[in-house]
Amino acid sequence: MIPKSKKPDKRIVTHYDLLKKAWLKRHKKAKKLLHEKHKEAFDYIVEKMPAKEQLASGAAGALMLSSVLPAGGSVALGSISDKQTETVHEVQVDKTAEFVGELKSTTGENVRPLSVEEESKISAVLSKYFKMNVNYQINGLRLNRTYGLIGAEQHLVRYPGDTMAGHLTTEEANNRFLYSSGMAPGRGAWGYFANSKGEFSDRDREREKWYIAVQTFEAPNYNGRLSEYRDFFKWRKMLVVNAKSGQAVVADIADAGPAVFTGKHLGGSPEVMYALNLHEGMRKGAVLYFFIDDPDDKIPLGPVKPT
């Protein structure tokens, strides 16, 4: 019997095949560019982190997806072709582990007053990782220390008649810690944030939400420069950093305290403590707190990450 000859393969090239080919080509190019651009970060992960090979691979995969996919996370099937000009988006690498390691090389493990030399070094480190001008002093004005224990404070009254019932959004009120923190019986160091509910603005809301209380009264030569310090401290922005985890918040000074006998050196609003992950247990922890030089008020308040 003469064997039947095989029919020629007439498989149809589908749109899926073309799409797959295009994505594989794009993936290969993106991977190459990614490793060239972030070689230092990947080398650090491989050298320093546990399960380093798997972690580095996972980080590479996540970064490749974020660099290739559009911001909306979806793509139209007909939008890709072999001839399309390819664009690799800018990727920000989270450098928290590297940042914390660099901090600890200066601060050590125990909370203590820092020397001016150490404060200058940390100012440079914070400025580098957070892309803002951070310093332990501005024009010779400073606090008594920059490394200390922060404790949880209550919400502040923002305007006459403000109560917990209207203080938080629905989502915030569902956060047990934020709601249970309650409201302080008195006003902050600068009085009300707004003269009335009608005058209350988003800016006022952010100032109260991300406020800190610092020991203004312990500043060097405070009594001799009282009026100068008062104007300087009012709503002054500070970068507050959890010294152990690297979690950070841009906060503003809205109150004075705590008292020296408490053993704490500053206080944070419920939102600040939650963002720093210091809202459980004793509700206190070691932080670095440095001034932000932002004369044009361009840096928003709230959580930030080292990059």
SEVEX-330338 format. One record per residue (C-alpha): residue number from 1; x, y, z. Coordinates in nm, 4 decimals, decimal comma. Each point is the difference from the previous one (the first is absolute). Layout:
BEGIN
@nr=NUM | X=X | Y=Y | Z=Z
...
END
This chain:
BEGIN
@nr=1 | X=0,0000 | Y=0,0000 | Z=0,0000
@nr=2 | X=0,1322 | Y=0,3403 | Z=-0,0944
@nr=3 | X=-0,0084 | Y=0,2310 | Z=0,3015
@nr=4 | X=-0,2044 | Y=0,3107 | Z=-0,0364
@nr=5 | X=0,2004 | Y=0,3157 | Z=-0,0273
@nr=6 | X=-0,0478 | Y=0,2552 | Z=0,2780
@nr=7 | X=-0,1968 | Y=0,3061 | Z=-0,0821
@nr=8 | X=0,1959 | Y=0,3242 | Z=0,0184
@nr=9 | X=-0,0509 | Y=0,2019 | Z=0,3233
@nr=10 | X=-0,2445 | Y=0,2727 | Z=-0,0837
@nr=11 | X=-0,0361 | Y=0,1354 | Z=0,3545
@nr=12 | X=-0,1518 | Y=0,3421 | Z=-0,0004
@nr=13 | X=0,2037 | Y=0,2742 | Z=0,1723
@nr=14 | X=-0,2483 | Y=0,1580 | Z=0,2373
@nr=15 | X=-0,0055 | Y=0,3426 | Z=0,1567
@nr=16 | X=0,0982 | Y=-0,1716 | Z=0,3266
@nr=17 | X=0,3195 | Y=-0,1326 | Z=-0,1612
@nr=18 | X=0,0930 | Y=0,3461 | Z=-0,1205
@nr=19 | X=-0,0760 | Y=0,1475 | Z=0,3407
@nr=20 | X=0,2074 | Y=-0,2652 | Z=0,1781
@nr=21 | X=0,2949 | Y=0,0589 | Z=-0,2314
@nr=22 | X=-0,0173 | Y=0,3746 | Z=0,0533
@nr=23 | X=-0,0165 | Y=-0,0314 | Z=0,3805
@nr=24 | X=0,2915 | Y=-0,2464 | Z=0,0132
@nr=25 | X=0,2112 | Y=0,2381 | Z=-0,2032
@nr=26 | X=-0,0996 | Y=0,2916 | Z=0,2202
@nr=27 | X=0,0594 | Y=-0,2013 | Z=0,3189
@nr=28 | X=0,3526 | Y=-0,0915 | Z=-0,1071
@nr=29 | X=0,0915 | Y=0,3602 | Z=-0,0733
@nr=30 | X=-0,1588 | Y=0,1306 | Z=0,3218
@nr=31 | X=0,1862 | Y=-0,2609 | Z=0,2080
@nr=32 | X=0,3319 | Y=0,1020 | Z=-0,1510
@nr=33 | X=-0,0632 | Y=0,3718 | Z=0,0584
@nr=34 | X=-0,1237 | Y=-0,0634 | Z=0,3528
@nr=35 | X=0,3083 | Y=-0,1907 | Z=0,1089
@nr=36 | X=0,2282 | Y=0,2619 | Z=-0,1561
@nr=37 | X=-0,1806 | Y=0,2883 | Z=0,1710
@nr=38 | X=-0,0453 | Y=-0,1559 | Z=0,3474
@nr=39 | X=0,3044 | Y=-0,2254 | Z=0,0204
@nr=40 | X=0,1097 | Y=0,1586 | Z=0,3296
@nr=41 | X=-0,3351 | Y=-0,0680 | Z=0,1679
@nr=42 | X=-0,0145 | Y=-0,3628 | Z=-0,1166
@nr=43 | X=0,3596 | Y=-0,0619 | Z=0,1089
@nr=44 | X=-0,0853 | Y=0,1353 | Z=0,3458
@nr=45 | X=-0,3046 | Y=-0,2287 | Z=0,0316
@nr=46 | X=0,1961 | Y=-0,3065 | Z=-0,1066
@nr=47 | X=0,2779 | Y=0,0797 | Z=0,2477
@nr=48 | X=-0,1990 | Y=0,1138 | Z=0,3056
@nr=49 | X=-0,3475 | Y=-0,1534 | Z=0,0082
@nr=50 | X=-0,1136 | Y=-0,3488 | Z=0,1144
@nr=51 | X=-0,1248 | Y=-0,2382 | Z=-0,2718
@nr=52 | X=0,1900 | Y=0,2392 | Z=-0,2174
@nr=53 | X=-0,0190 | Y=-0,1773 | Z=-0,3348
@nr=54 | X=-0,3772 | Y=-0,0431 | Z=0,0170
@nr=55 | X=-0,0476 | Y=0,3536 | Z=0,1301
@nr=56 | X=0,2101 | Y=0,1525 | Z=-0,2733
@nr=57 | X=-0,1893 | Y=-0,1960 | Z=-0,2649
@nr=58 | X=-0,3333 | Y=0,1049 | Z=0,1470
@nr=59 | X=0,1078 | Y=0,3632 | Z=0,0141
@nr=60 | X=0,1154 | Y=-0,0154 | Z=-0,3594
@nr=61 | X=-0,3303 | Y=-0,1485 | Z=-0,1118
@nr=62 | X=-0,2040 | Y=0,2617 | Z=0,1843
@nr=63 | X=0,2109 | Y=0,2831 | Z=-0,1337
@nr=64 | X=-0,0194 | Y=-0,1336 | Z=-0,3549
@nr=65 | X=-0,3777 | Y=-0,0107 | Z=0,0157
@nr=66 | X=-0,0168 | Y=0,3539 | Z=0,1354
@nr=67 | X=0,2395 | Y=0,1227 | Z=-0,2665
@nr=68 | X=-0,1797 | Y=-0,1665 | Z=-0,2922
@nr=69 | X=-0,3692 | Y=0,0271 | Z=0,0835
@nr=70 | X=-0,1769 | Y=0,3331 | Z=-0,0439
@nr=71 | X=-0,1075 | Y=0,1932 | Z=0,3116
@nr=72 | X=-0,3588 | Y=-0,1244 | Z=-0,0257
@nr=73 | X=0,1098 | Y=-0,3644 | Z=0,0163
@nr=74 | X=-0,1877 | Y=-0,1023 | Z=-0,3176
@nr=75 | X=0,0882 | Y=-0,0176 | Z=-0,3678
@nr=76 | X=-0,2102 | Y=-0,0109 | Z=-0,3167
@nr=77 | X=0,0732 | Y=-0,3114 | Z=-0,2078
@nr=78 | X=0,0322 | Y=0,1987 | Z=-0,3176
@nr=79 | X=0,2438 | Y=0,2517 | Z=0,1479
@nr=80 | X=0,3226 | Y=-0,2007 | Z=-0,0447
@nr=81 | X=0,1938 | Y=-0,0804 | Z=-0,3124
@nr=82 | X=0,3568 | Y=-0,0948 | Z=-0,0833
@nr=83 | X=0,0548 | Y=0,3459 | Z=-0,1479
@nr=84 | X=-0,1282 | Y=0,1941 | Z=0,3011
@nr=85 | X=0,2478 | Y=0,2328 | Z=0,1706
@nr=86 | X=0,0687 | Y=-0,1437 | Z=0,3430
@nr=87 | X=0,0160 | Y=0,2137 | Z=0,3151
@nr=88 | X=0,1395 | Y=-0,1163 | Z=0,3326
@nr=89 | X=-0,1560 | Y=0,1978 | Z=0,2849
@nr=90 | X=0,2028 | Y=0,1414 | Z=0,2878
@nr=91 | X=0,0006 | Y=-0,2378 | Z=0,2989
@nr=92 | X=0,0512 | Y=0,1066 | Z=0,3620
@nr=93 | X=0,1721 | Y=-0,2655 | Z=0,2089
@nr=94 | X=-0,0939 | Y=-0,0224 | Z=0,3684
@nr=95 | X=0,3327 | Y=0,0338 | Z=0,1829
@nr=96 | X=-0,1323 | Y=-0,0417 | Z=0,3546
@nr=97 | X=0,2392 | Y=-0,2836 | Z=0,0992
@nr=98 | X=0,3009 | Y=0,1861 | Z=-0,1360
@nr=99 | X=-0,1180 | Y=0,3213 | Z=0,1696
@nr=100 | X=-0,0481 | Y=-0,1607 | Z=0,3442
@nr=101 | X=0,3420 | Y=-0,1624 | Z=-0,0206
@nr=102 | X=0,1626 | Y=0,3350 | Z=-0,0743
@nr=103 | X=-0,1834 | Y=0,1654 | Z=0,2911
@nr=104 | X=0,1011 | Y=-0,2676 | Z=0,2512
@nr=105 | X=0,3644 | Y=0,0370 | Z=-0,0935
@nr=106 | X=-0,0232 | Y=0,3489 | Z=0,1538
@nr=107 | X=-0,2684 | Y=-0,0207 | Z=0,2706
@nr=108 | X=0,0671 | Y=-0,3473 | Z=0,1376
@nr=109 | X=-0,2752 | Y=-0,1876 | Z=0,1850
@nr=110 | X=-0,0581 | Y=0,2181 | Z=0,3088
@nr=111 | X=-0,1891 | Y=0,3303 | Z=0,0107
@nr=112 | X=0,2368 | Y=0,2787 | Z=0,1016
@nr=113 | X=0,0871 | Y=0,3630 | Z=-0,0750
@nr=114 | X=0,1980 | Y=0,0218 | Z=-0,3227
@nr=115 | X=0,3131 | Y=0,2058 | Z=-0,0513
@nr=116 | X=-0,0080 | Y=0,2869 | Z=-0,2501
@nr=117 | X=0,2251 | Y=-0,2047 | Z=-0,2263
@nr=118 | X=-0,2456 | Y=-0,2912 | Z=0,0113
@nr=119 | X=-0,2958 | Y=0,2331 | Z=-0,0575
@nr=120 | X=0,1714 | Y=0,1484 | Z=-0,3050
@nr=121 | X=0,0660 | Y=-0,3464 | Z=-0,1410
@nr=122 | X=-0,3599 | Y=-0,1131 | Z=0,0557
@nr=123 | X=-0,1311 | Y=0,3247 | Z=-0,1527
@nr=124 | X=0,1864 | Y=-0,0888 | Z=-0,3188
@nr=125 | X=-0,1293 | Y=-0,3590 | Z=0,0052
@nr=126 | X=-0,3626 | Y=0,1109 | Z=0,0446
@nr=127 | X=0,0316 | Y=0,2646 | Z=-0,2714
@nr=128 | X=0,1406 | Y=-0,2587 | Z=-0,2404
@nr=129 | X=-0,2644 | Y=-0,2681 | Z=0,0533
@nr=130 | X=-0,3049 | Y=0,2271 | Z=0,0232
@nr=131 | X=0,0999 | Y=0,2528 | Z=-0,2683
@nr=132 | X=-0,0581 | Y=0,3036 | Z=0,2197
@nr=133 | X=0,2138 | Y=0,2454 | Z=0,1972
@nr=134 | X=0,0163 | Y=-0,1494 | Z=0,3525
@nr=135 | X=0,2074 | Y=0,1445 | Z=0,2833
@nr=136 | X=0,0337 | Y=-0,0116 | Z=0,3782
@nr=137 | X=-0,0039 | Y=0,3839 | Z=0,0128
@nr=138 | X=-0,1141 | Y=0,2924 | Z=-0,2124
@nr=139 | X=0,1649 | Y=0,3397 | Z=0,0417
@nr=140 | X=0,1429 | Y=-0,1081 | Z=0,3348
@nr=141 | X=-0,3404 | Y=-0,0971 | Z=0,1428
@nr=142 | X=-0,0455 | Y=-0,3590 | Z=0,1155
@nr=143 | X=-0,1563 | Y=-0,2342 | Z=0,2541
@nr=144 | X=0,1835 | Y=-0,1426 | Z=0,3007
@nr=145 | X=0,0438 | Y=-0,3344 | Z=-0,1793
@nr=146 | X=-0,0727 | Y=-0,1826 | Z=-0,3268
@nr=147 | X=-0,0146 | Y=-0,3632 | Z=0,1126
@nr=148 | X=-0,2525 | Y=-0,0940 | Z=0,2653
@nr=149 | X=-0,3122 | Y=-0,1847 | Z=0,1120
@nr=150 | X=-0,3342 | Y=0,0957 | Z=-0,1518
@nr=151 | X=-0,3282 | Y=-0,0725 | Z=0,1760
@nr=152 | X=-0,3606 | Y=-0,0033 | Z=-0,1193
@nr=153 | X=-0,2050 | Y=0,3198 | Z=0,0279
@nr=154 | X=-0,3732 | Y=0,0607 | Z=-0,0446
@nr=155 | X=-0,1758 | Y=0,1817 | Z=-0,2808
@nr=156 | X=-0,0059 | Y=0,3801 | Z=0,0400
@nr=157 | X=-0,3048 | Y=0,2271 | Z=-0,0132
@nr=158 | X=0,0129 | Y=0,1650 | Z=-0,3417
@nr=159 | X=-0,2667 | Y=0,2708 | Z=0,0348
@nr=160 | X=-0,2630 | Y=0,1034 | Z=0,2582
@nr=161 | X=-0,2568 | Y=-0,2794 | Z=0,0335
@nr=162 | X=0,2174 | Y=-0,2706 | Z=-0,1558
@nr=163 | X=-0,0813 | Y=-0,3478 | Z=0,1388
@nr=164 | X=0,1049 | Y=-0,3581 | Z=-0,0662
@nr=165 | X=-0,3343 | Y=-0,0601 | Z=-0,1719
@nr=166 | X=0,1091 | Y=0,2153 | Z=-0,2940
@nr=167 | X=0,3763 | Y=-0,0139 | Z=0,0369
@nr=168 | X=0,0712 | Y=-0,3089 | Z=-0,2086
@nr=169 | X=-0,1123 | Y=-0,1247 | Z=-0,3388
@nr=170 | X=-0,2108 | Y=-0,3172 | Z=-0,0086
@nr=171 | X=0,3060 | Y=-0,2058 | Z=-0,0955
@nr=172 | X=0,2120 | Y=0,1547 | Z=0,2771
@nr=173 | X=-0,2762 | Y=-0,0513 | Z=0,2582
@nr=174 | X=0,0043 | Y=-0,3716 | Z=-0,0814
@nr=175 | X=0,3651 | Y=-0,0106 | Z=0,1059
@nr=176 | X=-0,0230 | Y=-0,1011 | Z=0,3655
@nr=177 | X=0,3240 | Y=0,1689 | Z=0,1026
@nr=178 | X=-0,0766 | Y=0,3327 | Z=-0,1678
@nr=179 | X=-0,3479 | Y=0,0208 | Z=0,1504
@nr=180 | X=0,0861 | Y=-0,1259 | Z=0,3487
@nr=181 | X=0,2795 | Y=0,2561 | Z=0,0358
@nr=182 | X=-0,2621 | Y=0,2632 | Z=0,0815
@nr=183 | X=0,0392 | Y=0,3764 | Z=0,0026
@nr=184 | X=0,2175 | Y=0,2091 | Z=0,2318
@nr=185 | X=-0,1980 | Y=0,2270 | Z=0,2349
@nr=186 | X=0,2083 | Y=0,3058 | Z=-0,0845
@nr=187 | X=0,1200 | Y=0,1634 | Z=-0,3188
@nr=188 | X=0,3442 | Y=-0,0327 | Z=-0,1569
@nr=189 | X=0,2859 | Y=0,2450 | Z=0,0558
@nr=190 | X=-0,1226 | Y=0,2326 | Z=-0,2769
@nr=191 | X=-0,3678 | Y=-0,0085 | Z=0,0975
@nr=192 | X=-0,2684 | Y=-0,1095 | Z=-0,2448
@nr=193 | X=0,1020 | Y=-0,1050 | Z=-0,3507
@nr=194 | X=-0,2909 | Y=0,2088 | Z=-0,1340
@nr=195 | X=-0,2231 | Y=0,2635 | Z=0,1620
@nr=196 | X=-0,3188 | Y=-0,1821 | Z=-0,1043
@nr=197 | X=-0,1253 | Y=-0,3097 | Z=-0,1797
@nr=198 | X=-0,0817 | Y=0,2179 | Z=-0,3002
@nr=199 | X=0,3594 | Y=0,1210 | Z=-0,0236
@nr=200 | X=0,1443 | Y=-0,3484 | Z=0,0537
@nr=201 | X=0,2052 | Y=-0,1002 | Z=-0,3074
@nr=202 | X=0,1706 | Y=-0,3116 | Z=-0,1347
@nr=203 | X=0,3305 | Y=0,1547 | Z=0,1038
@nr=204 | X=-0,1260 | Y=0,0288 | Z=0,3600
@nr=205 | X=-0,1195 | Y=-0,3607 | Z=-0,0138
@nr=206 | X=0,3439 | Y=-0,1251 | Z=-0,1102
@nr=207 | X=0,1796 | Y=0,2075 | Z=0,2618
@nr=208 | X=-0,1985 | Y=-0,1553 | Z=0,2835
@nr=209 | X=0,0056 | Y=-0,3478 | Z=-0,1493
@nr=210 | X=0,3792 | Y=-0,0151 | Z=-0,0264
@nr=211 | X=0,0999 | Y=0,2093 | Z=0,3018
@nr=212 | X=0,2731 | Y=-0,0646 | Z=0,2540
@nr=213 | X=0,0665 | Y=0,1519 | Z=0,3430
@nr=214 | X=0,3647 | Y=0,0831 | Z=0,0731
@nr=215 | X=0,1791 | Y=0,1360 | Z=0,3051
@nr=216 | X=0,0281 | Y=0,3557 | Z=-0,1295
@nr=217 | X=0,0630 | Y=0,1220 | Z=0,3560
@nr=218 | X=0,3201 | Y=-0,2073 | Z=0,0163
@nr=219 | X=0,1563 | Y=0,1632 | Z=-0,3086
@nr=220 | X=0,3417 | Y=0,1607 | Z=0,0595
@nr=221 | X=-0,0396 | Y=0,3565 | Z=0,1372
@nr=222 | X=-0,3778 | Y=-0,0261 | Z=-0,0411
@nr=223 | X=-0,0866 | Y=0,2777 | Z=0,2479
@nr=224 | X=0,2542 | Y=0,2363 | Z=-0,1518
@nr=225 | X=-0,1413 | Y=-0,0470 | Z=-0,3520
@nr=226 | X=-0,3651 | Y=-0,0591 | Z=0,0867
@nr=227 | X=-0,1688 | Y=0,1993 | Z=-0,2791
@nr=228 | X=0,2473 | Y=-0,1287 | Z=-0,2590
@nr=229 | X=-0,0561 | Y=-0,3609 | Z=0,1038
@nr=230 | X=-0,3798 | Y=0,0425 | Z=0,0100
@nr=231 | X=-0,0141 | Y=0,1142 | Z=-0,3617
@nr=232 | X=0,2512 | Y=-0,2650 | Z=-0,1031
@nr=233 | X=-0,1771 | Y=-0,2970 | Z=0,1576
@nr=234 | X=-0,3555 | Y=0,0860 | Z=-0,1122
@nr=235 | X=-0,1082 | Y=-0,2620 | Z=-0,2586
@nr=236 | X=0,3686 | Y=-0,0798 | Z=-0,0632
@nr=237 | X=0,0340 | Y=-0,3168 | Z=-0,2074
@nr=238 | X=0,2111 | Y=-0,2852 | Z=0,1296
@nr=239 | X=0,0957 | Y=-0,3388 | Z=-0,1367
@nr=240 | X=-0,0738 | Y=-0,2641 | Z=0,2654
@nr=241 | X=0,1578 | Y=-0,3424 | Z=-0,0599
@nr=242 | X=-0,0537 | Y=-0,3296 | Z=0,1817
@nr=243 | X=0,3640 | Y=-0,0800 | Z=0,0737
@nr=244 | X=-0,0554 | Y=-0,3767 | Z=-0,0116
@nr=245 | X=-0,2267 | Y=-0,0432 | Z=-0,3023
@nr=246 | X=0,0763 | Y=0,3064 | Z=-0,2125
@nr=247 | X=-0,3690 | Y=0,0980 | Z=-0,0219
@nr=248 | X=-0,0231 | Y=0,3778 | Z=-0,0220
@nr=249 | X=-0,2468 | Y=0,2882 | Z=0,0111
@nr=250 | X=0,0176 | Y=0,3656 | Z=-0,0934
@nr=251 | X=-0,1645 | Y=0,1631 | Z=0,3036
@nr=252 | X=-0,0513 | Y=0,3530 | Z=0,1291
@nr=253 | X=0,0468 | Y=0,1478 | Z=0,3480
@nr=254 | X=-0,3402 | Y=0,0879 | Z=0,1476
@nr=255 | X=0,0511 | Y=-0,0517 | Z=0,3722
@nr=256 | X=0,2615 | Y=0,0146 | Z=0,2759
@nr=257 | X=0,0921 | Y=-0,2955 | Z=0,2168
@nr=258 | X=0,0190 | Y=-0,2527 | Z=0,1463
@nr=259 | X=0,1209 | Y=0,0911 | Z=0,3490
@nr=260 | X=0,3601 | Y=-0,0966 | Z=0,0682
@nr=261 | X=-0,0928 | Y=-0,2280 | Z=0,2927
@nr=262 | X=-0,1911 | Y=-0,2360 | Z=-0,2346
@nr=263 | X=0,3270 | Y=-0,1244 | Z=-0,1483
@nr=264 | X=-0,1344 | Y=0,0672 | Z=-0,3508
@nr=265 | X=0,1430 | Y=0,2665 | Z=-0,2264
@nr=266 | X=-0,2855 | Y=0,0667 | Z=-0,2443
@nr=267 | X=-0,3557 | Y=-0,1076 | Z=-0,0744
@nr=268 | X=-0,1771 | Y=-0,0997 | Z=-0,3203
@nr=269 | X=-0,3610 | Y=0,0255 | Z=-0,1121
@nr=270 | X=-0,1879 | Y=-0,3298 | Z=-0,0301
@nr=271 | X=0,0540 | Y=0,0127 | Z=-0,3779
@nr=272 | X=0,3737 | Y=0,0616 | Z=0,0402
@nr=273 | X=0,0364 | Y=-0,2902 | Z=0,2440
@nr=274 | X=-0,1991 | Y=-0,2293 | Z=-0,2273
@nr=275 | X=0,2117 | Y=0,0907 | Z=-0,3044
@nr=276 | X=0,3190 | Y=-0,0650 | Z=0,2001
@nr=277 | X=-0,1387 | Y=-0,3372 | Z=0,1152
@nr=278 | X=0,0328 | Y=0,1066 | Z=0,3641
@nr=279 | X=-0,3703 | Y=-0,0208 | Z=0,0832
@nr=280 | X=-0,0015 | Y=-0,3337 | Z=0,1823
@nr=281 | X=0,1233 | Y=-0,1177 | Z=0,3386
@nr=282 | X=0,1631 | Y=0,2845 | Z=0,1951
@nr=283 | X=-0,0776 | Y=0,2416 | Z=-0,2872
@nr=284 | X=0,3468 | Y=0,1509 | Z=0,0001
@nr=285 | X=0,3319 | Y=-0,0577 | Z=-0,1734
@nr=286 | X=0,3343 | Y=0,1411 | Z=-0,1126
@nr=287 | X=-0,0093 | Y=0,2587 | Z=-0,2782
@nr=288 | X=0,2250 | Y=0,2480 | Z=-0,1727
@nr=289 | X=-0,1608 | Y=0,3413 | Z=-0,0503
@nr=290 | X=0,1667 | Y=0,2637 | Z=-0,2184
@nr=291 | X=-0,1189 | Y=0,3292 | Z=-0,1476
@nr=292 | X=-0,1039 | Y=0,0284 | Z=-0,3642
@nr=293 | X=0,0986 | Y=0,3248 | Z=-0,1695
@nr=294 | X=-0,3062 | Y=0,0672 | Z=-0,2167
@nr=295 | X=-0,0452 | Y=0,3799 | Z=-0,0228
@nr=296 | X=-0,2423 | Y=-0,0249 | Z=-0,2932
@nr=297 | X=-0,2179 | Y=-0,2622 | Z=0,1738
@nr=298 | X=0,0230 | Y=-0,2459 | Z=-0,2894
@nr=299 | X=0,0568 | Y=-0,3231 | Z=0,1943
@nr=300 | X=-0,3293 | Y=-0,1659 | Z=0,1017
@nr=301 | X=-0,0582 | Y=-0,1391 | Z=0,3474
@nr=302 | X=-0,0398 | Y=-0,3749 | Z=0,0491
@nr=303 | X=0,1895 | Y=-0,3301 | Z=-0,0405
@nr=304 | X=0,3079 | Y=-0,0129 | Z=-0,2250
@nr=305 | X=0,2391 | Y=-0,2750 | Z=-0,1108
@nr=306 | X=0,3765 | Y=0,0021 | Z=-0,0551
@nr=307 | X=0,0963 | Y=-0,0285 | Z=-0,3676
END
